[in-house]
Structures are given as C-alpha cells and as structure tokens.
Amino acid sequence: ITLYAKYVTYNPEVHAVIMFNANGGTFTPNQFVLIGETLSEPTPPIKEGYTFVYWQAIPLDADIDGPIDWNVPVSGSFIAEAYYIRNE
C-alpha cells in the first residue's frame, strides 16, 4: 500500500480550524471547515471518573463563546474544550 500526503493551503479569511482539547479525555481530531459551514459534532471524549457534558468554545478569531451550537455556521477558528462533571 502506498500512502500520499495531501496538502491544502490554509487561508484564515475563508478557512477555520477547530482544535479540540479533551482535557485529559480521549483524543478528538481537529476539524478544518470553510467559514460559513457547520461542524460535525465529534464523538464525546471519555475521561475516567467523569461524565462529558459539552464542548465549550474558547474564541480565537471566531464570534463564539460558551457551549457550542453545532447548527450555527462557523465564523472563524476556535478551541473546543471538553467540559465534564465528576462522577459521584
């Protein structure tokens, strides 16, 4: 099997990168989308002793703050940080 790398030119005026920080939970890959598109909600991360609640948006150049609404078009790049509650 032969694998090939595919490169795309990133232009922050038309592309957004969403970086997922699972805060100690299982890995969640980043997403790259065109500005104005919606994201695909990833599989919730698993963190021992905790229950995942939602992804919290940390704005970089996006007009977003708080829990992510997956139906709202992306306006720019941001970090999606996992929010958990501790199991009793």
mmCIF file of the C-alpha atoms, coordinates in Angstrom:
data_MODEL
# 
_entry.id   MODEL 
# 
loop_
_atom_site.group_PDB 
_atom_site.id 
_atom_site.type_symbol 
_atom_site.label_atom_id 
_atom_site.label_alt_id 
_atom_site.label_comp_id 
_atom_site.label_asym_id 
_atom_site.label_entity_id 
_atom_site.label_seq_id 
_atom_site.pdbx_PDB_ins_code 
_atom_site.Cartn_x 
_atom_site.Cartn_y 
_atom_site.Cartn_z 
_atom_site.occupancy 
_atom_site.B_iso_or_equiv 
_atom_site.pdbx_formal_charge 
_atom_site.auth_seq_id 
_atom_site.auth_comp_id 
_atom_site.auth_asym_id 
_atom_site.auth_atom_id 
_atom_site.pdbx_PDB_model_num 
ATOM 1  C CA . ILE A 1 1  ? 0.000   0.000  0.000  1.00 0.00 ? 1  ILE A CA 1 
ATOM 2  C CA . THR A 1 2  ? 1.259   3.465  -0.866 1.00 0.00 ? 2  THR A CA 1 
ATOM 3  C CA . LEU A 1 3  ? 0.089   6.482  1.116  1.00 0.00 ? 3  LEU A CA 1 
ATOM 4  C CA . TYR A 1 4  ? 0.268   10.041 -0.176 1.00 0.00 ? 4  TYR A CA 1 
ATOM 5  C CA . ALA A 1 5  ? 0.102   13.274 1.772  1.00 0.00 ? 5  ALA A CA 1 
ATOM 6  C CA . LYS A 1 6  ? -2.474  15.822 0.682  1.00 0.00 ? 6  LYS A CA 1 
ATOM 7  C CA . TYR A 1 7  ? -1.695  19.457 1.398  1.00 0.00 ? 7  TYR A CA 1 
ATOM 8  C CA . VAL A 1 8  ? -4.154  22.317 1.372  1.00 0.00 ? 8  VAL A CA 1 
ATOM 9  C CA . THR A 1 9  ? -3.407  25.995 1.568  1.00 0.00 ? 9  THR A CA 1 
ATOM 10 C CA . TYR A 1 10 ? -4.849  27.452 4.749  1.00 0.00 ? 10 TYR A CA 1 
ATOM 11 C CA . ASN A 1 11 ? -6.333  30.904 4.289  1.00 0.00 ? 11 ASN A CA 1 
ATOM 12 C CA . PRO A 1 12 ? -7.774  32.360 7.545  1.00 0.00 ? 12 PRO A CA 1 
ATOM 13 C CA . GLU A 1 13 ? -10.116 34.578 5.524  1.00 0.00 ? 13 GLU A CA 1 
ATOM 14 C CA . VAL A 1 14 ? -12.003 31.550 4.172  1.00 0.00 ? 14 VAL A CA 1 
ATOM 15 C CA . HIS A 1 15 ? -10.937 28.603 6.374  1.00 0.00 ? 15 HIS A CA 1 
ATOM 16 C CA . ALA A 1 16 ? -11.408 27.892 10.065 1.00 0.00 ? 16 ALA A CA 1 
ATOM 17 C CA . VAL A 1 17 ? -9.618  25.357 12.218 1.00 0.00 ? 17 VAL A CA 1 
ATOM 18 C CA . ILE A 1 18 ? -11.346 23.969 15.277 1.00 0.00 ? 18 ILE A CA 1 
ATOM 19 C CA . MET A 1 19 ? -8.872  22.473 17.731 1.00 0.00 ? 19 MET A CA 1 
ATOM 20 C CA . PHE A 1 20 ? -10.346 20.034 20.243 1.00 0.00 ? 20 PHE A CA 1 
ATOM 21 C CA . ASN A 1 21 ? -8.891  19.925 23.763 1.00 0.00 ? 21 ASN A CA 1 
ATOM 22 C CA . ALA A 1 22 ? -10.311 16.859 25.502 1.00 0.00 ? 22 ALA A CA 1 
ATOM 23 C CA . ASN A 1 23 ? -8.881  17.937 28.898 1.00 0.00 ? 23 ASN A CA 1 
ATOM 24 C CA . GLY A 1 24 ? -7.491  14.511 29.747 1.00 0.00 ? 24 GLY A CA 1 
ATOM 25 C CA . GLY A 1 25 ? -10.176 12.599 27.852 1.00 0.00 ? 25 GLY A CA 1 
ATOM 26 C CA . THR A 1 26 ? -9.762  10.505 24.729 1.00 0.00 ? 26 THR A CA 1 
ATOM 27 C CA . PHE A 1 27 ? -8.276  12.150 21.636 1.00 0.00 ? 27 PHE A CA 1 
ATOM 28 C CA . THR A 1 28 ? -10.565 14.168 19.351 1.00 0.00 ? 28 THR A CA 1 
ATOM 29 C CA . PRO A 1 29 ? -9.139  15.203 15.955 1.00 0.00 ? 29 PRO A CA 1 
ATOM 30 C CA . ASN A 1 30 ? -9.196  18.820 14.787 1.00 0.00 ? 30 ASN A CA 1 
ATOM 31 C CA . GLN A 1 31 ? -11.686 19.898 12.126 1.00 0.00 ? 31 GLN A CA 1 
ATOM 32 C CA . PHE A 1 32 ? -10.999 22.177 9.171  1.00 0.00 ? 32 PHE A CA 1 
ATOM 33 C CA . VAL A 1 33 ? -14.001 23.859 7.544  1.00 0.00 ? 33 VAL A CA 1 
ATOM 34 C CA . LEU A 1 34 ? -14.853 26.765 5.296  1.00 0.00 ? 34 LEU A CA 1 
ATOM 35 C CA . ILE A 1 35 ? -16.140 29.793 7.181  1.00 0.00 ? 35 ILE A CA 1 
ATOM 36 C CA . GLY A 1 36 ? -19.935 29.723 6.983  1.00 0.00 ? 36 GLY A CA 1 
ATOM 37 C CA . GLU A 1 37 ? -20.173 25.930 7.139  1.00 0.00 ? 37 GLU A CA 1 
ATOM 38 C CA . THR A 1 38 ? -21.324 23.963 10.186 1.00 0.00 ? 38 THR A CA 1 
ATOM 39 C CA . LEU A 1 39 ? -19.221 21.461 12.110 1.00 0.00 ? 39 LEU A CA 1 
ATOM 40 C CA . SER A 1 40 ? -19.757 17.762 12.610 1.00 0.00 ? 40 SER A CA 1 
ATOM 41 C CA . GLU A 1 41 ? -20.266 17.062 16.304 1.00 0.00 ? 41 GLU A CA 1 
ATOM 42 C CA . PRO A 1 42 ? -17.478 14.668 17.329 1.00 0.00 ? 42 PRO A CA 1 
ATOM 43 C CA . THR A 1 43 ? -17.872 11.566 19.452 1.00 0.00 ? 43 THR A CA 1 
ATOM 44 C CA . PRO A 1 44 ? -17.811 12.672 23.104 1.00 0.00 ? 44 PRO A CA 1 
ATOM 45 C CA . PRO A 1 45 ? -14.442 12.050 24.778 1.00 0.00 ? 45 PRO A CA 1 
ATOM 46 C CA . ILE A 1 46 ? -14.162 9.568  27.621 1.00 0.00 ? 46 ILE A CA 1 
ATOM 47 C CA . LYS A 1 47 ? -12.418 10.530 30.852 1.00 0.00 ? 47 LYS A CA 1 
ATOM 48 C CA . GLU A 1 48 ? -12.249 8.071  33.731 1.00 0.00 ? 48 GLU A CA 1 
ATOM 49 C CA . GLY A 1 49 ? -14.262 9.223  36.749 1.00 0.00 ? 49 GLY A CA 1 
ATOM 50 C CA . TYR A 1 50 ? -16.066 11.960 34.795 1.00 0.00 ? 50 TYR A CA 1 
ATOM 51 C CA . THR A 1 51 ? -19.113 12.416 32.586 1.00 0.00 ? 51 THR A CA 1 
ATOM 52 C CA . PHE A 1 52 ? -18.765 14.553 29.468 1.00 0.00 ? 52 PHE A CA 1 
ATOM 53 C CA . VAL A 1 53 ? -21.287 17.428 29.367 1.00 0.00 ? 53 VAL A CA 1 
ATOM 54 C CA . TYR A 1 54 ? -20.476 19.604 26.324 1.00 0.00 ? 54 TYR A CA 1 
ATOM 55 C CA . TRP A 1 55 ? -17.781 21.259 24.247 1.00 0.00 ? 55 TRP A CA 1 
ATOM 56 C CA . GLN A 1 56 ? -17.003 24.815 25.431 1.00 0.00 ? 56 GLN A CA 1 
ATOM 57 C CA . ALA A 1 57 ? -15.823 27.297 22.772 1.00 0.00 ? 57 ALA A CA 1 
ATOM 58 C CA . ILE A 1 58 ? -12.706 29.344 23.509 1.00 0.00 ? 58 ILE A CA 1 
ATOM 59 C CA . PRO A 1 59 ? -12.631 32.101 20.845 1.00 0.00 ? 59 PRO A CA 1 
ATOM 60 C CA . LEU A 1 60 ? -9.521  32.800 18.787 1.00 0.00 ? 60 LEU A CA 1 
ATOM 61 C CA . ASP A 1 61 ? -10.928 34.805 15.898 1.00 0.00 ? 61 ASP A CA 1 
ATOM 62 C CA . ALA A 1 62 ? -14.481 33.445 15.953 1.00 0.00 ? 62 ALA A CA 1 
ATOM 63 C CA . ASP A 1 63 ? -17.536 35.249 17.264 1.00 0.00 ? 63 ASP A CA 1 
ATOM 64 C CA . ILE A 1 64 ? -18.422 32.438 19.664 1.00 0.00 ? 64 ILE A CA 1 
ATOM 65 C CA . ASP A 1 65 ? -18.260 31.860 23.395 1.00 0.00 ? 65 ASP A CA 1 
ATOM 66 C CA . GLY A 1 66 ? -19.871 29.216 25.585 1.00 0.00 ? 66 GLY A CA 1 
ATOM 67 C CA . PRO A 1 67 ? -21.285 25.778 24.741 1.00 0.00 ? 67 PRO A CA 1 
ATOM 68 C CA . ILE A 1 68 ? -21.066 25.007 21.034 1.00 0.00 ? 68 ILE A CA 1 
ATOM 69 C CA . ASP A 1 69 ? -24.266 25.002 18.980 1.00 0.00 ? 69 ASP A CA 1 
ATOM 70 C CA . TRP A 1 70 ? -23.442 22.538 16.175 1.00 0.00 ? 70 TRP A CA 1 
ATOM 71 C CA . ASN A 1 71 ? -26.158 24.054 13.934 1.00 0.00 ? 71 ASN A CA 1 
ATOM 72 C CA . VAL A 1 72 ? -24.600 27.544 13.818 1.00 0.00 ? 72 VAL A CA 1 
ATOM 73 C CA . PRO A 1 73 ? -22.220 28.279 10.917 1.00 0.00 ? 73 PRO A CA 1 
ATOM 74 C CA . VAL A 1 74 ? -18.564 28.759 11.880 1.00 0.00 ? 74 VAL A CA 1 
ATOM 75 C CA . SER A 1 75 ? -17.342 32.381 11.807 1.00 0.00 ? 75 SER A CA 1 
ATOM 76 C CA . GLY A 1 76 ? -13.643 31.688 12.500 1.00 0.00 ? 76 GLY A CA 1 
ATOM 77 C CA . SER A 1 77 ? -11.152 29.466 14.291 1.00 0.00 ? 77 SER A CA 1 
ATOM 78 C CA . PHE A 1 78 ? -11.571 28.490 17.936 1.00 0.00 ? 78 PHE A CA 1 
ATOM 79 C CA . ILE A 1 79 ? -10.616 25.910 20.531 1.00 0.00 ? 79 ILE A CA 1 
ATOM 80 C CA . ALA A 1 80 ? -13.317 23.469 21.637 1.00 0.00 ? 80 ALA A CA 1 
ATOM 81 C CA . GLU A 1 81 ? -12.595 22.447 25.211 1.00 0.00 ? 81 GLU A CA 1 
ATOM 82 C CA . ALA A 1 82 ? -14.310 19.463 26.833 1.00 0.00 ? 82 ALA A CA 1 
ATOM 83 C CA . TYR A 1 83 ? -16.387 20.221 29.918 1.00 0.00 ? 83 TYR A CA 1 
ATOM 84 C CA . TYR A 1 84 ? -17.020 17.379 32.371 1.00 0.00 ? 84 TYR A CA 1 
ATOM 85 C CA . ILE A 1 85 ? -18.678 16.786 35.709 1.00 0.00 ? 85 ILE A CA 1 
ATOM 86 C CA . ARG A 1 86 ? -17.065 14.475 38.277 1.00 0.00 ? 86 ARG A CA 1 
ATOM 87 C CA . ASN A 1 87 ? -18.941 11.230 38.879 1.00 0.00 ? 87 ASN A CA 1 
ATOM 88 C CA . GLU A 1 88 ? -20.264 10.787 42.422 1.00 0.00 ? 88 GLU A CA 1 
# 
